[in-house]
Amino acid sequence: MSPLPRRRLGTSDLEVSALSLGSWHTYDRMDFADAVTMVRAAVDAGVNLFDVGVYGAPGMPPVFTDVIWSAIMRAARIPRDRYLVSAKLWLEGFGDQGFRPQLENAFLRGGFDVADLVILGDLRRDDIALEDLVDDLAALTREGLIRAWGVNNWSASNIRALQDIAAVKRVPGPRIAQLKYSIGRRAIPDGEPFGRLFADGFAMQASDVLEGGILAGNTGQSREIGRDPGGIREEIKRHAAGVAEVARELGTSAARLAVAFTLTHPANATTLFGATKLAQLEDNLAAVDLVERVGAAEIRALVEPFWADRGVIDPEGP
């Protein structure tokens, strides 16, 4: 297997692995020893970015996947200087004290004291001034609590607005957008509005790349998976067999093909995926070799028929 390449995260000074490991509904479904073995294998293979979100919410059952991740890193004896941490900050919790209470809670639960990257959750509130977000994140950056920041599934125009505000204030702006990007969901990252952002050095982190396992052949879902913009999930399920057939013709797995597809986007700094088995991790890591063997243009051409949100989703984004 080829060494995992690293890419610059937008215009920041962070170098991130082409593949990054997420924590949503993963470690709390695994045997602890197996999780330690898997995470150690990921780091040894070159993974250096871990997405560690606090996914609990008031009134919901408690979740502990981020706390378990902290214990995994200690048990695996992985030095902090060998990996980067990406934390989630939710706008629903942004108040008089800004993001600080959320960030401190993430530090407490995750066992780290600096977030190399923070990703702002979906913009669903209309009572927050974008200037306040930029100011708050600039203050956290000055204090050395965060190194870079980005957003999750924001529109291209709102990202540009954040950049403009940051430029006027002469403070760091957003460097990356975590976007749904897969064989089935391409309209936003492949569209013109984000293309203009990418041309200026803005970066993407591909997420939801397996559509909750559907593109890996797991069409009978028994766990919570991400939202379904455009209501296209059933069509993606119908395409799963076709994706699997293309993968067989290439002598690979559907999951590896799906991950490989995301690596063909020139602005994609890192592809985020979750794994609950060592075999899944190894299969996904091998996507880098698949791109080298088949070629980015050929992979994109082979999966073109399975693009489900073309003409359904506004490329501008939510």
N, C-alpha and C positions, 0 to 999 in steps of 0.2 A: 504494500500500500504506500502511495506517495506521501511525503510529509504534508501536513495540512498547511496550506498557504495562509498568510496574514495580509490583511488589507488595511489601509488607513481609514479610520472612521470619519468620513467627510473631511472637513477642514480642521478637525481636532488634532491633537498630538497622540491619540490612542491608536495602537496597532492591534486589530482584533482578528481572531481566527475566522476563516471563511465559514465555519460552522460553529454555532453556539448552542449551549444546552439550557433548556428551560426547566421550570419547576412546577408548572400548573398541573395538578392532579397526577403527579409522578411519584415522588419519593414516599408519599403517604400510602401508596399502593404497592410498595416493594418490601421485600425482606431487607432488613438493614444491612446485613453483611453483603448481600448482592448489590445493594446500592453503592456501598463503599468500593467494591470491586469495579463496578461500572464507571463511577466517577474518576477513580484513579486511572482506569484505562483511557478515558476521554482526555485527561490531562497529559498522559504519556503520549497520546496520539497527536497532541498539539492544540487541543481545545483550550482556549484561555479566557473565554467569556461565558459567564453564568448569569442568566436572567433569574432573579430571585424576588418574586413579588409577594406582598402581604395580601392574600386574597380573601381574608375574612371581612365580613360586613355586619353591622349591628342587626340583630334579629335573625341572623343566619347561624347554622351550626359552626362551631369553631373549626379552623383548619390549621395544620401544623407543617405543611410541606417545607416552608422556609426554615422553620426551626430544625426540622430533621436534616435539611441541607447543611445547616451550620454544624451539626453533630457529625455528618458525613465527612466534611472537610477536615475536622479535627481528627477523626478516626483514620482517615486516609493520609494524615500527616503531610498535607499539601501546603507548602509555604505561601503566605499571602502574596508574595511578589511573583508568583507563577500564574496568577489568574486575575481577571477583572470581574467586578460585580456590577450588574445592571439592576437597579431597583425601580419599582413602579411607584408613581405618585398619582393619587386620584384627585381630580378636581372637585369631586363631591365632598372631600374633606378639607378643601382650601378655605381657611377662615382668617380671623384676626391675626393669628400667629403664622399665617402663611403655610408653607409645606413643612416647617421644622418639626412639629409634633409627629407627622407621618414618618419623616426621615429618621427621627430618633427612635421611633418604634421599630422601623425596619432594621436599624443598627442593633437594637436590643435582641430582636428575634433572630436575626441572621448572623450575629457574632462578628460584624465588621464595623469599622468606624469611618470609612470613606466610601462613598459610592462613586465608582469610576464613571458611571453613566446613570442618569435617571431618565425615565420615560414617563411623560405625562399621559394619563389615561384619556379616553375619548372625551371630546368637548361636547357636553350635554347641557351645560348651564349657560344662560344668557345674562347672568348678573355678575360676571367676572370681567374686569377690564384686563385686556391682554397686557397692558403696561404693568399691571400689578404682578402678573406672573413673571414677566421678564425681570422686574426689580427684585422679586423674592429670590429667584434662581441666581441672579447676579450676586446677591448677598451671600447665599450659601456657597457659591463658587469662591468668593473672596475669603471666606472663612476656611476654605480647604476641605469642605464637607462633600462637595461634588466636583468632578473634573469636567464633565460635559453633560449636555442634556438634549433630549429629543422628544418626540411626540408619538402617540399611538393612534393611527387611523384618523388624522386630521385632514382637512381639505388643503389643497395646494394654496389657495388664496389666504387662508388663515396662517399657514406656515410662512408665507411671504410677508404677511403683516407682522408676525413675530420677528422676522429677520430685519425688517425695516425699523421697527421700534428699537431693537438691540443696536442697530447701526447708529441711530441718532444718539442713543445713550452711551455708545462706545463700550458696550458690555457684550459678553458672549451670547450669541443667539443659538437657536436649535441647529444641531449638526446632522440629525438623522431622523427618519420617520420609520417606525415599525408599522409595516403595511401587510395586510393579507395578500399573499402572492402565491399562486400555485398554478398547476396545469389548468385548473378550472376557473380560477379568479385572477384575471390579468388586466382588466379594463383600467384600473386606476394606475398601477405602477408602469404600465406600458403606454399610458395616454400622454397627450401633449402637455397638459398643465404640469404634471410632475416631471415630464421630460425637460421642461425649462428649468425647474429647480435643480435637477440632476446635472444639467449642463454647467451650472454655477458651482458645482462641487458638493452639493447636498447629497447625502447618502441614504440608503434604504437598508432596513433589516427585514428580510422576508420572514413572515410568520404565518401560522395556520397552514403550513405547506402541505400537510397530508389531509387536510379537512377532517381533523379528528380521527384519522386512521382510515377514512373511506378510500382515499387514493392508494392506500396500502392493501386494500381488499377487505377491510373490516366494515362492511356495509350495515351490519346489525349493531347499532350503537347502544351501549348500556351505561355510559357515563356522560357527564356534561361536556359539551364541546362548544366552540365559539359561536357567535351570532351568525346569521345567514342573510347578509345583505342581498337584496334582489330576489330572495326566495328561490335560489337556484340549487339548493342542496340535493333535491331529488334528481335533478338532471345530472349532477356530478356523480351521484350513485349509479345512474344508468350508464355513465361513461366509464365506470371503474373497470368493467370487464374489458373494454377496449384498451384502456391504459395497460392492464395486465398483459394483454396480447402483444402489444408493442414491446413491453419489457421482455417477454419470453423470446421474441424475435431477436432482441439485442443480447440475449443470454444473461439477463439481470433480473432484479426484482422490481415490482411496481413501486415500492417505497423508495428504492435507490433512484429510479428514474424520476420520480416526483421531486426528490431533493436535488438531483442533478439539474433539472429544469431551472430551478430558482438560481442556481449558480451561473446561469448563462446571461443574467441581467447585468449589464456593465456597471450599474450604480449600486448593486447589492453588495454591501460591505460584509455582511454575515447573514447566514440563514439560521433561524432559530427553530429548534425542534425539541420534542420531549421523547424520552425513552424510558421504558421500565424493564428492559432486558438487555444484557450485554450484546446479544445477537442483533438486536435492533440498532444499538449504537454502532456496531461494526458495519452493518449494512449501510447505514446512512453515511458513515465516514467514507465508505468506498465510492460515494457519488462523485467525489473529486476525480478519481481515476476514470469513471465512466465518461465524464465530460472530456477528459483528455483523449480517451479512446475513440469516442463517437464524433465529437466536435459539437460546439455550441449550436451552430446553425442547423445541423442535422437533427439534433434533439428537439429544437424548437419547431422544426418542420414536421417531425413525426407526431408531436402532440397537439399540433394546431387544431385538429378536428374536435378536441375535447375542451376548447375554450368556451365556458358556459356563460360568462357574464358579458360577452361582447354585445353592445347595443342595449344592455339591460341596466348597467350601472353608469352613472355620470363619471367620466374620468377625472373630474375636478375633485371628487371625494366628498365625504359627508360634511 
